[in-house]
Amino acid sequence: MVRETKITLRTKHINCIYCVALSFFILAIVLFVLSSEKSTTLNNQQNRIPVIISALIILLLSIIIFIWMTYYAIGYFRLKNRQQLSYVQNQMNKNSSEIRTTTSAIIFDNAAFTMDDPIVTNSSTNNQTSAW
């Protein structure tokens, strides 16, 4: 249960960081749009340059966060898959190395019964008269 919680929390953190990168990307686009609208209404290119620079910085930041998070997530999930695969292989090796005991069985009218199953013979409910 603890491992599942850690995996869920890690996955939630990855999704959260992707949302932050997406928010930065949207903010950069909004800044580009606002800078172009402001420069056209004021007919002044000097006010546009700081806004474009800040938008470029935010855009680069969002791209770096997105690439870094993708690289981290791929490595994280590959590691988890390797750990799960090795766990399954260890369990299979452990189960195959165990000594298995078999119980004896009685075959009665093509049905297999173990020694633990009760077999009722000459039961009054099983005796039926046939009209031949």
Phi and psi in radians as a Rosetta constraint file:
Dihedral C 1 N 2 CA 2 C 2 CIRCULARHARMONIC -1.167 0.35
Dihedral N 2 CA 2 C 2 N 3 CIRCULARHARMONIC -0.725 0.35
Dihedral C 2 N 3 CA 3 C 3 CIRCULARHARMONIC -1.104 0.35
Dihedral N 3 CA 3 C 3 N 4 CIRCULARHARMONIC -0.716 0.35
Dihedral C 3 N 4 CA 4 C 4 CIRCULARHARMONIC -1.100 0.35
Dihedral N 4 CA 4 C 4 N 5 CIRCULARHARMONIC -0.678 0.35
Dihedral C 4 N 5 CA 5 C 5 CIRCULARHARMONIC -1.137 0.35
Dihedral N 5 CA 5 C 5 N 6 CIRCULARHARMONIC -0.752 0.35
Dihedral C 5 N 6 CA 6 C 6 CIRCULARHARMONIC -1.108 0.35
Dihedral N 6 CA 6 C 6 N 7 CIRCULARHARMONIC -0.720 0.35
Dihedral C 6 N 7 CA 7 C 7 CIRCULARHARMONIC -1.128 0.35
Dihedral N 7 CA 7 C 7 N 8 CIRCULARHARMONIC -0.730 0.35
Dihedral C 7 N 8 CA 8 C 8 CIRCULARHARMONIC -1.126 0.35
Dihedral N 8 CA 8 C 8 N 9 CIRCULARHARMONIC -0.752 0.35
Dihedral C 8 N 9 CA 9 C 9 CIRCULARHARMONIC -1.126 0.35
Dihedral N 9 CA 9 C 9 N 10 CIRCULARHARMONIC -0.729 0.35
Dihedral C 9 N 10 CA 10 C 10 CIRCULARHARMONIC -1.125 0.35
Dihedral N 10 CA 10 C 10 N 11 CIRCULARHARMONIC -0.717 0.35
Dihedral C 10 N 11 CA 11 C 11 CIRCULARHARMONIC -1.136 0.35
Dihedral N 11 CA 11 C 11 N 12 CIRCULARHARMONIC -0.679 0.35
Dihedral C 11 N 12 CA 12 C 12 CIRCULARHARMONIC -1.135 0.35
Dihedral N 12 CA 12 C 12 N 13 CIRCULARHARMONIC -0.662 0.35
Dihedral C 12 N 13 CA 13 C 13 CIRCULARHARMONIC -1.135 0.35
Dihedral N 13 CA 13 C 13 N 14 CIRCULARHARMONIC -0.710 0.35
Dihedral C 13 N 14 CA 14 C 14 CIRCULARHARMONIC -1.075 0.35
Dihedral N 14 CA 14 C 14 N 15 CIRCULARHARMONIC -0.792 0.35
Dihedral C 14 N 15 CA 15 C 15 CIRCULARHARMONIC -1.106 0.35
Dihedral N 15 CA 15 C 15 N 16 CIRCULARHARMONIC -0.663 0.35
Dihedral C 15 N 16 CA 16 C 16 CIRCULARHARMONIC -1.122 0.35
Dihedral N 16 CA 16 C 16 N 17 CIRCULARHARMONIC -0.746 0.35
Dihedral C 16 N 17 CA 17 C 17 CIRCULARHARMONIC -1.187 0.35
Dihedral N 17 CA 17 C 17 N 18 CIRCULARHARMONIC -0.625 0.35
Dihedral C 17 N 18 CA 18 C 18 CIRCULARHARMONIC -1.074 0.35
Dihedral N 18 CA 18 C 18 N 19 CIRCULARHARMONIC -0.685 0.35
Dihedral C 18 N 19 CA 19 C 19 CIRCULARHARMONIC -1.141 0.35
Dihedral N 19 CA 19 C 19 N 20 CIRCULARHARMONIC -0.656 0.35
Dihedral C 19 N 20 CA 20 C 20 CIRCULARHARMONIC -1.112 0.35
Dihedral N 20 CA 20 C 20 N 21 CIRCULARHARMONIC -0.770 0.35
Dihedral C 20 N 21 CA 21 C 21 CIRCULARHARMONIC -1.088 0.35
Dihedral N 21 CA 21 C 21 N 22 CIRCULARHARMONIC -0.710 0.35
Dihedral C 21 N 22 CA 22 C 22 CIRCULARHARMONIC -1.143 0.35
Dihedral N 22 CA 22 C 22 N 23 CIRCULARHARMONIC -0.670 0.35
Dihedral C 22 N 23 CA 23 C 23 CIRCULARHARMONIC -1.115 0.35
Dihedral N 23 CA 23 C 23 N 24 CIRCULARHARMONIC -0.742 0.35
Dihedral C 23 N 24 CA 24 C 24 CIRCULARHARMONIC -1.085 0.35
Dihedral N 24 CA 24 C 24 N 25 CIRCULARHARMONIC -0.685 0.35
Dihedral C 24 N 25 CA 25 C 25 CIRCULARHARMONIC -1.103 0.35
Dihedral N 25 CA 25 C 25 N 26 CIRCULARHARMONIC -0.785 0.35
Dihedral C 25 N 26 CA 26 C 26 CIRCULARHARMONIC -1.130 0.35
Dihedral N 26 CA 26 C 26 N 27 CIRCULARHARMONIC -0.691 0.35
Dihedral C 26 N 27 CA 27 C 27 CIRCULARHARMONIC -1.085 0.35
Dihedral N 27 CA 27 C 27 N 28 CIRCULARHARMONIC -0.701 0.35
Dihedral C 27 N 28 CA 28 C 28 CIRCULARHARMONIC -1.112 0.35
Dihedral N 28 CA 28 C 28 N 29 CIRCULARHARMONIC -0.729 0.35
Dihedral C 28 N 29 CA 29 C 29 CIRCULARHARMONIC -1.117 0.35
Dihedral N 29 CA 29 C 29 N 30 CIRCULARHARMONIC -0.742 0.35
Dihedral C 29 N 30 CA 30 C 30 CIRCULARHARMONIC -1.086 0.35
Dihedral N 30 CA 30 C 30 N 31 CIRCULARHARMONIC -0.709 0.35
Dihedral C 30 N 31 CA 31 C 31 CIRCULARHARMONIC -1.135 0.35
Dihedral N 31 CA 31 C 31 N 32 CIRCULARHARMONIC -0.686 0.35
Dihedral C 31 N 32 CA 32 C 32 CIRCULARHARMONIC -1.068 0.35
Dihedral N 32 CA 32 C 32 N 33 CIRCULARHARMONIC -0.765 0.35
Dihedral C 32 N 33 CA 33 C 33 CIRCULARHARMONIC -1.147 0.35
Dihedral N 33 CA 33 C 33 N 34 CIRCULARHARMONIC -0.775 0.35
Dihedral C 33 N 34 CA 34 C 34 CIRCULARHARMONIC -1.126 0.35
Dihedral N 34 CA 34 C 34 N 35 CIRCULARHARMONIC -0.651 0.35
Dihedral C 34 N 35 CA 35 C 35 CIRCULARHARMONIC -1.182 0.35
Dihedral N 35 CA 35 C 35 N 36 CIRCULARHARMONIC -0.645 0.35
Dihedral C 35 N 36 CA 36 C 36 CIRCULARHARMONIC -1.249 0.35
Dihedral N 36 CA 36 C 36 N 37 CIRCULARHARMONIC -0.663 0.35
Dihedral C 36 N 37 CA 37 C 37 CIRCULARHARMONIC -1.179 0.35
Dihedral N 37 CA 37 C 37 N 38 CIRCULARHARMONIC -0.700 0.35
Dihedral C 37 N 38 CA 38 C 38 CIRCULARHARMONIC -1.163 0.35
Dihedral N 38 CA 38 C 38 N 39 CIRCULARHARMONIC -0.698 0.35
Dihedral C 38 N 39 CA 39 C 39 CIRCULARHARMONIC -1.237 0.35
Dihedral N 39 CA 39 C 39 N 40 CIRCULARHARMONIC -0.573 0.35
Dihedral C 39 N 40 CA 40 C 40 CIRCULARHARMONIC -1.300 0.35
Dihedral N 40 CA 40 C 40 N 41 CIRCULARHARMONIC -0.605 0.35
Dihedral C 40 N 41 CA 41 C 41 CIRCULARHARMONIC -1.323 0.35
Dihedral N 41 CA 41 C 41 N 42 CIRCULARHARMONIC -0.610 0.35
Dihedral C 41 N 42 CA 42 C 42 CIRCULARHARMONIC -1.643 0.35
Dihedral N 42 CA 42 C 42 N 43 CIRCULARHARMONIC -0.171 0.35
Dihedral C 42 N 43 CA 43 C 43 CIRCULARHARMONIC 0.912 0.35
Dihedral N 43 CA 43 C 43 N 44 CIRCULARHARMONIC 0.740 0.35
Dihedral C 43 N 44 CA 44 C 44 CIRCULARHARMONIC -2.350 0.35
Dihedral N 44 CA 44 C 44 N 45 CIRCULARHARMONIC 2.055 0.35
Dihedral C 44 N 45 CA 45 C 45 CIRCULARHARMONIC -1.475 0.35
Dihedral N 45 CA 45 C 45 N 46 CIRCULARHARMONIC -0.301 0.35
Dihedral C 45 N 46 CA 46 C 46 CIRCULARHARMONIC -1.225 0.35
Dihedral N 46 CA 46 C 46 N 47 CIRCULARHARMONIC -0.593 0.35
Dihedral C 46 N 47 CA 47 C 47 CIRCULARHARMONIC -1.271 0.35
Dihedral N 47 CA 47 C 47 N 48 CIRCULARHARMONIC -0.346 0.35
Dihedral C 47 N 48 CA 48 C 48 CIRCULARHARMONIC -1.378 0.35
Dihedral N 48 CA 48 C 48 N 49 CIRCULARHARMONIC -0.548 0.35
Dihedral C 48 N 49 CA 49 C 49 CIRCULARHARMONIC -1.099 0.35
Dihedral N 49 CA 49 C 49 N 50 CIRCULARHARMONIC -0.827 0.35
Dihedral C 49 N 50 CA 50 C 50 CIRCULARHARMONIC -1.109 0.35
Dihedral N 50 CA 50 C 50 N 51 CIRCULARHARMONIC -0.621 0.35
Dihedral C 50 N 51 CA 51 C 51 CIRCULARHARMONIC -1.186 0.35
Dihedral N 51 CA 51 C 51 N 52 CIRCULARHARMONIC -0.706 0.35
Dihedral C 51 N 52 CA 52 C 52 CIRCULARHARMONIC -1.160 0.35
Dihedral N 52 CA 52 C 52 N 53 CIRCULARHARMONIC -0.696 0.35
Dihedral C 52 N 53 CA 53 C 53 CIRCULARHARMONIC -1.113 0.35
Dihedral N 53 CA 53 C 53 N 54 CIRCULARHARMONIC -0.771 0.35
Dihedral C 53 N 54 CA 54 C 54 CIRCULARHARMONIC -1.161 0.35
Dihedral N 54 CA 54 C 54 N 55 CIRCULARHARMONIC -0.646 0.35
Dihedral C 54 N 55 CA 55 C 55 CIRCULARHARMONIC -1.145 0.35
Dihedral N 55 CA 55 C 55 N 56 CIRCULARHARMONIC -0.686 0.35
Dihedral C 55 N 56 CA 56 C 56 CIRCULARHARMONIC -1.136 0.35
Dihedral N 56 CA 56 C 56 N 57 CIRCULARHARMONIC -0.694 0.35
Dihedral C 56 N 57 CA 57 C 57 CIRCULARHARMONIC -1.110 0.35
Dihedral N 57 CA 57 C 57 N 58 CIRCULARHARMONIC -0.775 0.35
Dihedral C 57 N 58 CA 58 C 58 CIRCULARHARMONIC -1.155 0.35
Dihedral N 58 CA 58 C 58 N 59 CIRCULARHARMONIC -0.677 0.35
Dihedral C 58 N 59 CA 59 C 59 CIRCULARHARMONIC -1.111 0.35
Dihedral N 59 CA 59 C 59 N 60 CIRCULARHARMONIC -0.788 0.35
Dihedral C 59 N 60 CA 60 C 60 CIRCULARHARMONIC -1.104 0.35
Dihedral N 60 CA 60 C 60 N 61 CIRCULARHARMONIC -0.689 0.35
Dihedral C 60 N 61 CA 61 C 61 CIRCULARHARMONIC -1.082 0.35
Dihedral N 61 CA 61 C 61 N 62 CIRCULARHARMONIC -0.754 0.35
Dihedral C 61 N 62 CA 62 C 62 CIRCULARHARMONIC -1.152 0.35
Dihedral N 62 CA 62 C 62 N 63 CIRCULARHARMONIC -0.673 0.35
Dihedral C 62 N 63 CA 63 C 63 CIRCULARHARMONIC -1.168 0.35
Dihedral N 63 CA 63 C 63 N 64 CIRCULARHARMONIC -0.731 0.35
Dihedral C 63 N 64 CA 64 C 64 CIRCULARHARMONIC -1.114 0.35
Dihedral N 64 CA 64 C 64 N 65 CIRCULARHARMONIC -0.760 0.35
Dihedral C 64 N 65 CA 65 C 65 CIRCULARHARMONIC -1.083 0.35
Dihedral N 65 CA 65 C 65 N 66 CIRCULARHARMONIC -0.761 0.35
Dihedral C 65 N 66 CA 66 C 66 CIRCULARHARMONIC -1.098 0.35
Dihedral N 66 CA 66 C 66 N 67 CIRCULARHARMONIC -0.811 0.35
Dihedral C 66 N 67 CA 67 C 67 CIRCULARHARMONIC -1.163 0.35
Dihedral N 67 CA 67 C 67 N 68 CIRCULARHARMONIC -0.764 0.35
Dihedral C 67 N 68 CA 68 C 68 CIRCULARHARMONIC -1.086 0.35
Dihedral N 68 CA 68 C 68 N 69 CIRCULARHARMONIC -0.742 0.35
Dihedral C 68 N 69 CA 69 C 69 CIRCULARHARMONIC -1.195 0.35
Dihedral N 69 CA 69 C 69 N 70 CIRCULARHARMONIC -0.654 0.35
Dihedral C 69 N 70 CA 70 C 70 CIRCULARHARMONIC -1.115 0.35
Dihedral N 70 CA 70 C 70 N 71 CIRCULARHARMONIC -0.780 0.35
Dihedral C 70 N 71 CA 71 C 71 CIRCULARHARMONIC -1.065 0.35
Dihedral N 71 CA 71 C 71 N 72 CIRCULARHARMONIC -0.768 0.35
Dihedral C 71 N 72 CA 72 C 72 CIRCULARHARMONIC -1.137 0.35
Dihedral N 72 CA 72 C 72 N 73 CIRCULARHARMONIC -0.769 0.35
Dihedral C 72 N 73 CA 73 C 73 CIRCULARHARMONIC -1.136 0.35
Dihedral N 73 CA 73 C 73 N 74 CIRCULARHARMONIC -0.717 0.35
Dihedral C 73 N 74 CA 74 C 74 CIRCULARHARMONIC -1.085 0.35
Dihedral N 74 CA 74 C 74 N 75 CIRCULARHARMONIC -0.805 0.35
Dihedral C 74 N 75 CA 75 C 75 CIRCULARHARMONIC -1.113 0.35
Dihedral N 75 CA 75 C 75 N 76 CIRCULARHARMONIC -0.707 0.35
Dihedral C 75 N 76 CA 76 C 76 CIRCULARHARMONIC -1.129 0.35
Dihedral N 76 CA 76 C 76 N 77 CIRCULARHARMONIC -0.816 0.35
Dihedral C 76 N 77 CA 77 C 77 CIRCULARHARMONIC -1.283 0.35
Dihedral N 77 CA 77 C 77 N 78 CIRCULARHARMONIC -0.509 0.35
Dihedral C 77 N 78 CA 78 C 78 CIRCULARHARMONIC -1.130 0.35
Dihedral N 78 CA 78 C 78 N 79 CIRCULARHARMONIC -0.738 0.35
Dihedral C 78 N 79 CA 79 C 79 CIRCULARHARMONIC -1.103 0.35
Dihedral N 79 CA 79 C 79 N 80 CIRCULARHARMONIC -0.754 0.35
Dihedral C 79 N 80 CA 80 C 80 CIRCULARHARMONIC -1.109 0.35
Dihedral N 80 CA 80 C 80 N 81 CIRCULARHARMONIC -0.717 0.35
Dihedral C 80 N 81 CA 81 C 81 CIRCULARHARMONIC -1.115 0.35
Dihedral N 81 CA 81 C 81 N 82 CIRCULARHARMONIC -0.717 0.35
Dihedral C 81 N 82 CA 82 C 82 CIRCULARHARMONIC -1.103 0.35
Dihedral N 82 CA 82 C 82 N 83 CIRCULARHARMONIC -0.734 0.35
Dihedral C 82 N 83 CA 83 C 83 CIRCULARHARMONIC -1.133 0.35
Dihedral N 83 CA 83 C 83 N 84 CIRCULARHARMONIC -0.726 0.35
Dihedral C 83 N 84 CA 84 C 84 CIRCULARHARMONIC -1.163 0.35
Dihedral N 84 CA 84 C 84 N 85 CIRCULARHARMONIC -0.696 0.35
Dihedral C 84 N 85 CA 85 C 85 CIRCULARHARMONIC -1.141 0.35
Dihedral N 85 CA 85 C 85 N 86 CIRCULARHARMONIC -0.744 0.35
Dihedral C 85 N 86 CA 86 C 86 CIRCULARHARMONIC -1.173 0.35
Dihedral N 86 CA 86 C 86 N 87 CIRCULARHARMONIC -0.603 0.35
Dihedral C 86 N 87 CA 87 C 87 CIRCULARHARMONIC -1.121 0.35
Dihedral N 87 CA 87 C 87 N 88 CIRCULARHARMONIC -0.767 0.35
Dihedral C 87 N 88 CA 88 C 88 CIRCULARHARMONIC -1.142 0.35
Dihedral N 88 CA 88 C 88 N 89 CIRCULARHARMONIC -0.742 0.35
Dihedral C 88 N 89 CA 89 C 89 CIRCULARHARMONIC -1.126 0.35
Dihedral N 89 CA 89 C 89 N 90 CIRCULARHARMONIC -0.685 0.35
Dihedral C 89 N 90 CA 90 C 90 CIRCULARHARMONIC -1.125 0.35
Dihedral N 90 CA 90 C 90 N 91 CIRCULARHARMONIC -0.691 0.35
Dihedral C 90 N 91 CA 91 C 91 CIRCULARHARMONIC -1.155 0.35
Dihedral N 91 CA 91 C 91 N 92 CIRCULARHARMONIC -0.690 0.35
Dihedral C 91 N 92 CA 92 C 92 CIRCULARHARMONIC -1.153 0.35
Dihedral N 92 CA 92 C 92 N 93 CIRCULARHARMONIC -0.733 0.35
Dihedral C 92 N 93 CA 93 C 93 CIRCULARHARMONIC -1.145 0.35
Dihedral N 93 CA 93 C 93 N 94 CIRCULARHARMONIC -0.661 0.35
Dihedral C 93 N 94 CA 94 C 94 CIRCULARHARMONIC -1.167 0.35
Dihedral N 94 CA 94 C 94 N 95 CIRCULARHARMONIC -0.750 0.35
Dihedral C 94 N 95 CA 95 C 95 CIRCULARHARMONIC -1.205 0.35
Dihedral N 95 CA 95 C 95 N 96 CIRCULARHARMONIC -0.630 0.35
Dihedral C 95 N 96 CA 96 C 96 CIRCULARHARMONIC -1.306 0.35
Dihedral N 96 CA 96 C 96 N 97 CIRCULARHARMONIC -0.416 0.35
Dihedral C 96 N 97 CA 97 C 97 CIRCULARHARMONIC -1.488 0.35
Dihedral N 97 CA 97 C 97 N 98 CIRCULARHARMONIC -0.236 0.35
Dihedral C 97 N 98 CA 98 C 98 CIRCULARHARMONIC -1.261 0.35
Dihedral N 98 CA 98 C 98 N 99 CIRCULARHARMONIC 2.600 0.35
Dihedral C 98 N 99 CA 99 C 99 CIRCULARHARMONIC -1.455 0.35
Dihedral N 99 CA 99 C 99 N 100 CIRCULARHARMONIC 2.220 0.35
Dihedral C 99 N 100 CA 100 C 100 CIRCULARHARMONIC -1.779 0.35
Dihedral N 100 CA 100 C 100 N 101 CIRCULARHARMONIC 2.392 0.35
Dihedral C 100 N 101 CA 101 C 101 CIRCULARHARMONIC -1.770 0.35
Dihedral N 101 CA 101 C 101 N 102 CIRCULARHARMONIC 2.556 0.35
Dihedral C 101 N 102 CA 102 C 102 CIRCULARHARMONIC -2.027 0.35
Dihedral N 102 CA 102 C 102 N 103 CIRCULARHARMONIC 2.569 0.35
Dihedral C 102 N 103 CA 103 C 103 CIRCULARHARMONIC -1.759 0.35
Dihedral N 103 CA 103 C 103 N 104 CIRCULARHARMONIC 2.576 0.35
Dihedral C 103 N 104 CA 104 C 104 CIRCULARHARMONIC -1.298 0.35
Dihedral N 104 CA 104 C 104 N 105 CIRCULARHARMONIC 2.655 0.35
Dihedral C 104 N 105 CA 105 C 105 CIRCULARHARMONIC -2.319 0.35
Dihedral N 105 CA 105 C 105 N 106 CIRCULARHARMONIC 2.642 0.35
Dihedral C 105 N 106 CA 106 C 106 CIRCULARHARMONIC -1.957 0.35
Dihedral N 106 CA 106 C 106 N 107 CIRCULARHARMONIC 2.293 0.35
Dihedral C 106 N 107 CA 107 C 107 CIRCULARHARMONIC -1.755 0.35
Dihedral N 107 CA 107 C 107 N 108 CIRCULARHARMONIC 2.141 0.35
Dihedral C 107 N 108 CA 108 C 108 CIRCULARHARMONIC -2.364 0.35
Dihedral N 108 CA 108 C 108 N 109 CIRCULARHARMONIC 1.904 0.35
Dihedral C 108 N 109 CA 109 C 109 CIRCULARHARMONIC 0.945 0.35
Dihedral N 109 CA 109 C 109 N 110 CIRCULARHARMONIC 0.911 0.35
Dihedral C 109 N 110 CA 110 C 110 CIRCULARHARMONIC 1.050 0.35
Dihedral N 110 CA 110 C 110 N 111 CIRCULARHARMONIC 0.386 0.35
Dihedral C 110 N 111 CA 111 C 111 CIRCULARHARMONIC -2.119 0.35
Dihedral N 111 CA 111 C 111 N 112 CIRCULARHARMONIC 2.384 0.35
Dihedral C 111 N 112 CA 112 C 112 CIRCULARHARMONIC -1.696 0.35
Dihedral N 112 CA 112 C 112 N 113 CIRCULARHARMONIC 2.275 0.35
Dihedral C 112 N 113 CA 113 C 113 CIRCULARHARMONIC -2.179 0.35
Dihedral N 113 CA 113 C 113 N 114 CIRCULARHARMONIC 2.440 0.35
Dihedral C 113 N 114 CA 114 C 114 CIRCULARHARMONIC -1.524 0.35
Dihedral N 114 CA 114 C 114 N 115 CIRCULARHARMONIC 2.996 0.35
Dihedral C 114 N 115 CA 115 C 115 CIRCULARHARMONIC -1.189 0.35
Dihedral N 115 CA 115 C 115 N 116 CIRCULARHARMONIC -0.321 0.35
Dihedral C 115 N 116 CA 116 C 116 CIRCULARHARMONIC -1.428 0.35
Dihedral N 116 CA 116 C 116 N 117 CIRCULARHARMONIC -0.353 0.35
Dihedral C 116 N 117 CA 117 C 117 CIRCULARHARMONIC -1.369 0.35
Dihedral N 117 CA 117 C 117 N 118 CIRCULARHARMONIC 2.333 0.35
Dihedral C 117 N 118 CA 118 C 118 CIRCULARHARMONIC -1.344 0.35
Dihedral N 118 CA 118 C 118 N 119 CIRCULARHARMONIC 2.338 0.35
Dihedral C 118 N 119 CA 119 C 119 CIRCULARHARMONIC -1.966 0.35
Dihedral N 119 CA 119 C 119 N 120 CIRCULARHARMONIC 2.116 0.35
Dihedral C 119 N 120 CA 120 C 120 CIRCULARHARMONIC -1.704 0.35
Dihedral N 120 CA 120 C 120 N 121 CIRCULARHARMONIC 2.122 0.35
Dihedral C 120 N 121 CA 121 C 121 CIRCULARHARMONIC -2.002 0.35
Dihedral N 121 CA 121 C 121 N 122 CIRCULARHARMONIC 2.588 0.35
Dihedral C 121 N 122 CA 122 C 122 CIRCULARHARMONIC 0.965 0.35
Dihedral N 122 CA 122 C 122 N 123 CIRCULARHARMONIC 0.766 0.35
Dihedral C 122 N 123 CA 123 C 123 CIRCULARHARMONIC -1.410 0.35
Dihedral N 123 CA 123 C 123 N 124 CIRCULARHARMONIC 2.539 0.35
Dihedral C 123 N 124 CA 124 C 124 CIRCULARHARMONIC -1.229 0.35
Dihedral N 124 CA 124 C 124 N 125 CIRCULARHARMONIC -0.448 0.35
Dihedral C 124 N 125 CA 125 C 125 CIRCULARHARMONIC -1.375 0.35
Dihedral N 125 CA 125 C 125 N 126 CIRCULARHARMONIC -0.414 0.35
Dihedral C 125 N 126 CA 126 C 126 CIRCULARHARMONIC -1.523 0.35
Dihedral N 126 CA 126 C 126 N 127 CIRCULARHARMONIC -0.328 0.35
Dihedral C 126 N 127 CA 127 C 127 CIRCULARHARMONIC -1.424 0.35
Dihedral N 127 CA 127 C 127 N 128 CIRCULARHARMONIC 2.078 0.35
Dihedral C 127 N 128 CA 128 C 128 CIRCULARHARMONIC -2.178 0.35
Dihedral N 128 CA 128 C 128 N 129 CIRCULARHARMONIC 2.498 0.35
Dihedral C 128 N 129 CA 129 C 129 CIRCULARHARMONIC -1.598 0.35
Dihedral N 129 CA 129 C 129 N 130 CIRCULARHARMONIC 2.393 0.35
Dihedral C 129 N 130 CA 130 C 130 CIRCULARHARMONIC -1.889 0.35
Dihedral N 130 CA 130 C 130 N 131 CIRCULARHARMONIC 2.510 0.35
Dihedral C 130 N 131 CA 131 C 131 CIRCULARHARMONIC -1.676 0.35
Dihedral N 131 CA 131 C 131 N 132 CIRCULARHARMONIC 1.574 0.35
